[in-house]
Amino acid sequence: MTPKGIENANAIIEACKLTLAGLDQADPEWKKVLQSTIEVMEDLKTKFFLKTNLAIPITNASRKDATELQSLVEKHDLSRFPEVLTRLRGNMEKLLKQAKMEGIIIT
């Protein structure tokens, strides 16, 4: 059985790839954030953190943001795109910080 954190990571990567594919003449900064998200998630998939229950809340939030971005691109309504992208970026920063697992003792 695939851990929920890994499952979410795969969904985030897929949603970001589909979002990138749908962004034609968009802000290059948006594309940069999405590409960075894909790279970070690919790297994190090899880390222990995503296999723990600690990863589930933040990866759920990131997955929700990534799928919302995908939905906005599919609807051709980018009015909320910067807001959702900022939220995704914040969640990704939080995920990276948590993935370091500083102060966590495994017993």
N, C-alpha and C positions, 0 to 999 in steps of 0.2 A: 504494500500500500504506500502510495506516494504521500509524504508529509504535506500538510495544508500550506505551509510556507513555500515549499517548492512548487506546488500546484499554482499558488498565487503568483509566484515569480514568472512561471511560464505564461500565465494569462496576461501579466503586465507587459512582458516582452512582445507577445503577439499583438496586443492592443496598440502598443507604441509603434510597432512596425506598420500596422495598418493605418494608423494615424499619419505617420510620415509619408506613406504612399499617397495619401489623399491630400496632403498639403503641397499644392503646386507653387504658387507665388507667395508663400507665407513668409513671415519674418524669419530671417536666418537664425535668430536667437531661439525661437521656438524649436526649430529643427535640431539645434545644438543640444537643448535640454532633453529632448526626446531621445536623441542618439546616446547621450550620456546615461540616461535612465536605462536604456537597453544594455549598455556596456556594464554598468554597475550591477544590474540584476543577473547578467550572465556570470559575472565574477562571484556574486554572493551565492549562487546556486551550489558552488563547491564548498561553501562554508557550513560549519556545524549549526550556526545560529538559525538558519532557515528550516532546520529539521526539528526545532524546539517549539513548544507552545508559546514562547515569548515572541516569536516572529508573527504569529497569526494576526493580532490586532493591527499592527502597522502595515503588514502586507495586504490585509483586507482593505484598509483605507487607500492604499496606493493602487490597488486593483480597481477600486471603485472610481478613483480619479482617472486612471488610464482608460477605462471603458467609457467614461463620460466624455473624455477628449475624442475618442474614436467616434462616438455617437454624434458629437457636434460637427465633426468633419463630414460624416456621412450625410447629415442633414444640411450641410453647407451653411451653417449658422455659427460663425466664429465670434459672435458678440461676447460670449462668456468664456471663450478659449483662454485668454490671458489669466483670468481669475482661477480657473481650474488648473491650468499649468503651474501657476504659482503655488497652489495647494499641493500638487503632485511633487513639485520640487522640494517643498518643505518636508513632506512625508519621506521623501527619499533621503534627505539630510538626516532626519530623525532615525530612519532605518539604518543608515551607515553608522551612526553613533551607537545605536543599540547593538549592532552586529559585532562591535568590538568586544562586547560582553565584559566590559570593565566592571569590577566589583562583584561579579557573579561567581559563586563557588558551586561547582558541580559535585554533588555528593553521591 
